[in-house]
């Protein structure tokens, strides 16, 4: 958390992937239950870490139509061709 905004600790995320031999990551976008809409930059950083370590991403984007005004949902698989190959979207 930064102030009242939910944030991602990328260093810890990568450390957990390495130390626990993670092979699958579920990305809830937008986040449920807090409604946090991840930016393209945030999703790209997560995706790059997963790509670097061979982690498959399940992109749970079922709530993409329910976002706060002024925010934009970014589809994980649309960011990079490698992300589309690395992920399953639903």
Backbone as JSON, one array per atom type, in Angstrom:
{
  "sequence": "XXXXXXXXXXXXXXXXXXXXXXXXXXXXXXXXXXXXXXXXXXXXXXXXXXXXXXXXXXXXXXXXXXXXXXXXXXXXXXXXXXXXXXXXXX",
  "N": [[0.84, -1.18, 0.0], [0.5, 2.19, -0.8], [-0.05, 5.06, 0.67], [-3.42, 5.25, 0.36], [-3.62, 3.53, -1.7], [-3.49, 0.48, -3.4], [-0.6, -1.25, -4.19], [2.06, -2.85, -6.14], [4.72, -4.85, -5.11], [7.34, -5.31, -6.84], [9.91, -6.4, -6.64], [9.67, -8.2, -4.5], [7.71, -9.84, -5.59], [9.1, -11.03, -7.74], [11.12, -12.3, -6.27], [9.61, -14.17, -4.79], [8.66, -15.8, -6.86], [11.05, -16.94, -7.76], [12.15, -18.14, -5.4], [10.16, -19.9, -4.57], [9.69, -21.45, -6.7], [7.65, -20.89, -8.58], [5.2, -21.59, -11.03], [2.83, -20.82, -12.13], [0.79, -17.98, -12.38], [-1.91, -16.11, -11.27], [-3.48, -13.47, -12.59], [-5.54, -11.03, -11.6], [-7.5, -8.85, -13.11], [-9.48, -6.15, -13.82], [-8.51, -5.78, -10.36], [-10.03, -7.86, -7.98], [-11.21, -8.03, -4.75], [-10.88, -5.22, -4.58], [-11.13, -3.51, -6.74], [-9.1, -2.3, -8.12], [-7.6, -0.94, -10.93], [-5.18, -2.04, -12.97], [-2.36, -0.42, -14.42], [-1.07, -0.24, -17.81], [1.7, -0.2, -17.73], [2.22, -1.34, -15.18], [1.15, -3.93, -15.52], [2.77, -4.79, -17.59], [5.28, -4.88, -16.35], [4.85, -6.97, -14.49], [4.29, -9.04, -16.3], [6.71, -9.19, -17.73], [8.43, -10.13, -15.75], [7.28, -12.63, -15.26], [7.62, -13.78, -17.79], [10.41, -13.84, -17.96], [10.98, -15.84, -16.12], [9.6, -18.06, -16.95], [6.93, -18.39, -16.17], [3.57, -19.22, -16.37], [0.76, -17.23, -17.11], [-2.44, -16.79, -15.88], [-4.87, -14.88, -16.93], [-7.31, -13.38, -15.39], [-9.83, -11.68, -16.4], [-12.46, -11.09, -16.14], [-13.98, -9.06, -15.0], [-13.61, -6.82, -16.55], [-15.37, -5.04, -17.77], [-16.41, -3.63, -15.7], [-15.32, -1.11, -14.5], [-14.03, 1.8, -12.83], [-15.05, 5.13, -13.79], [-12.93, 6.96, -15.99], [-10.77, 5.29, -15.97], [-8.82, 2.79, -17.7], [-9.04, -0.43, -18.97], [-6.51, -2.77, -19.62], [-5.85, -5.38, -21.73], [-4.09, -8.22, -20.89], [-2.86, -10.07, -22.73], [-2.69, -8.52, -24.99], [-0.59, -6.78, -24.88], [2.07, -7.61, -25.51], [3.3, -9.86, -28.01], [4.59, -12.07, -26.89], [3.42, -12.21, -24.38], [0.85, -13.03, -25.01], [1.36, -15.61, -25.85], [2.27, -16.69, -23.51], [0.14, -16.82, -21.82], [-3.19, -17.58, -20.51], [-6.42, -16.55, -21.03], [-9.4, -15.42, -19.47]],
  "CA": [[0.0, 0.0, 0.0], [1.1, 3.52, -0.78], [-1.2, 5.88, 1.05], [-4.6, 4.38, 0.35], [-3.61, 2.87, -3.01], [-2.89, -0.85, -3.44], [0.5, -1.28, -5.16], [2.76, -4.12, -6.3], [6.14, -4.89, -4.77], [7.87, -6.14, -7.92], [11.08, -7.13, -6.17], [9.18, -9.33, -3.72], [7.01, -10.71, -6.54], [10.12, -11.83, -8.43], [11.77, -13.15, -5.26], [8.7, -15.28, -4.49], [8.66, -16.69, -8.03], [12.32, -17.68, -7.78], [12.37, -18.95, -4.19], [9.11, -20.91, -4.4], [9.6, -22.18, -7.97], [6.29, -20.64, -9.08], [5.01, -21.9, -12.45], [1.55, -20.28, -12.56], [0.4, -16.75, -11.69], [-3.25, -15.66, -11.63], [-3.59, -12.01, -12.62], [-6.93, -10.59, -11.52], [-7.43, -7.5, -13.67], [-9.16, -5.37, -12.63], [-8.4, -6.55, -9.13], [-11.25, -8.12, -7.21], [-12.39, -7.2, -4.58], [-10.66, -3.79, -4.35], [-11.47, -2.72, -7.92], [-7.9, -1.62, -8.62], [-7.34, -1.13, -12.36], [-3.73, -1.98, -13.18], [-1.95, 0.31, -15.62], [-0.32, -1.05, -18.77], [3.07, -0.3, -17.22], [2.23, -2.32, -14.08], [0.93, -5.26, -16.07], [3.96, -5.13, -18.37], [6.35, -5.28, -15.41], [4.51, -8.31, -14.0], [4.44, -9.96, -17.42], [8.14, -9.36, -18.02], [8.98, -11.0, -14.7], [6.79, -13.99, -15.54], [8.28, -14.22, -19.02], [11.82, -14.11, -17.62], [11.09, -17.05, -15.3], [8.79, -19.14, -17.51], [5.69, -18.53, -15.4], [2.34, -19.07, -17.14], [-0.16, -16.26, -16.51], [-3.88, -16.92, -16.1], [-5.38, -13.51, -16.84], [-8.73, -13.34, -15.04], [-10.26, -10.33, -16.78], [-13.91, -11.19, -16.21], [-14.61, -7.81, -14.55], [-13.07, -5.73, -17.37], [-16.43, -4.07, -18.09], [-16.86, -2.97, -14.47], [-14.24, -0.29, -13.96], [-14.4, 3.16, -12.48], [-14.88, 6.1, -14.87], [-11.6, 7.57, -16.07], [-9.74, 4.24, -16.02], [-8.83, 1.97, -18.91], [-8.58, -1.8, -18.8], [-5.56, -3.25, -20.63], [-5.85, -6.84, -21.84], [-2.72, -8.71, -20.72], [-2.34, -10.71, -23.95], [-2.56, -7.54, -26.08], [0.57, -5.91, -24.66], [3.21, -8.14, -26.28], [3.02, -11.2, -28.54], [5.09, -13.06, -25.94], [2.44, -12.34, -23.31], [-0.26, -13.83, -25.54], [1.82, -17.01, -25.87], [2.56, -17.07, -22.13], [-1.03, -16.68, -20.96], [-4.54, -18.07, -20.76], [-7.29, -15.45, -20.63], [-10.79, -15.8, -19.28]],
  "C": [[0.88, 1.24, 0.0], [-0.04, 4.49, -0.52], [-2.4, 4.97, 1.15], [-4.72, 3.63, -0.98], [-2.85, 1.55, -2.94], [-1.82, -0.87, -4.54], [1.18, -2.65, -5.17], [4.22, -3.94, -5.91], [6.79, -5.85, -5.77], [9.08, -6.96, -7.49], [10.66, -8.36, -5.37], [8.46, -10.33, -4.63], [8.02, -11.62, -7.24], [10.83, -12.77, -7.47], [10.9, -14.37, -4.95], [8.65, -16.29, -5.64], [9.9, -17.56, -8.03], [12.4, -18.64, -6.6], [11.36, -20.08, -4.03], [8.87, -21.71, -5.69], [8.19, -22.09, -8.57], [6.24, -20.91, -10.59], [3.73, -21.3, -13.02], [1.2, -19.06, -11.71], [-0.99, -16.37, -12.19], [-3.3, -14.14, -11.47], [-5.06, -11.65, -12.65], [-6.96, -9.12, -11.93], [-8.76, -7.14, -14.33], [-9.23, -6.23, -11.37], [-9.76, -6.67, -8.45], [-10.81, -8.6, -5.84], [-12.13, -5.69, -4.52], [-10.96, -2.91, -5.55], [-10.31, -1.98, -8.54], [-7.69, -1.96, -10.09], [-5.84, -0.95, -12.57], [-3.42, -1.2, -14.45], [-1.21, -0.64, -16.56], [1.12, -1.24, -18.3], [3.17, -1.35, -16.1], [2.09, -3.75, -14.6], [2.15, -5.72, -16.87], [5.09, -5.57, -17.46], [6.09, -6.68, -14.86], [4.75, -9.35, -15.1], [5.89, -10.22, -17.77], [8.81, -10.27, -17.0], [8.55, -12.44, -14.96], [7.46, -14.57, -16.77], [9.72, -14.64, -18.73], [11.99, -15.44, -16.89], [10.19, -18.2, -15.77], [7.52, -19.42, -16.75], [4.49, -18.28, -16.32], [1.41, -18.13, -16.38], [-1.6, -16.63, -16.89], [-4.44, -15.52, -15.86], [-6.89, -13.55, -16.63], [-9.21, -11.91, -15.26], [-11.78, -10.25, -16.9], [-14.62, -9.88, -15.84], [-14.15, -6.6, -15.37], [-14.11, -4.66, -17.71], [-16.9, -3.28, -16.88], [-15.72, -2.18, -13.85], [-14.74, 1.12, -13.7], [-14.2, 4.09, -13.67], [-13.48, 6.73, -14.82], [-10.46, 6.57, -16.11], [-9.9, 3.43, -17.29], [-8.29, 0.59, -18.59], [-7.64, -2.16, -19.94], [-5.57, -4.77, -20.6], [-4.4, -7.33, -21.82], [-2.13, -9.22, -22.03], [-2.13, -9.73, -25.1], [-1.29, -6.7, -25.98], [1.76, -6.33, -25.51], [2.82, -9.51, -26.83], [3.48, -12.3, -27.58], [4.12, -13.27, -24.79], [1.25, -13.18, -23.76], [0.11, -15.31, -25.53], [2.01, -17.56, -24.47], [1.29, -17.24, -21.29], [-2.26, -17.43, -21.45], [-5.45, -16.97, -20.23], [-8.72, -15.94, -20.5], [-11.54, -14.76, -18.53]]
}
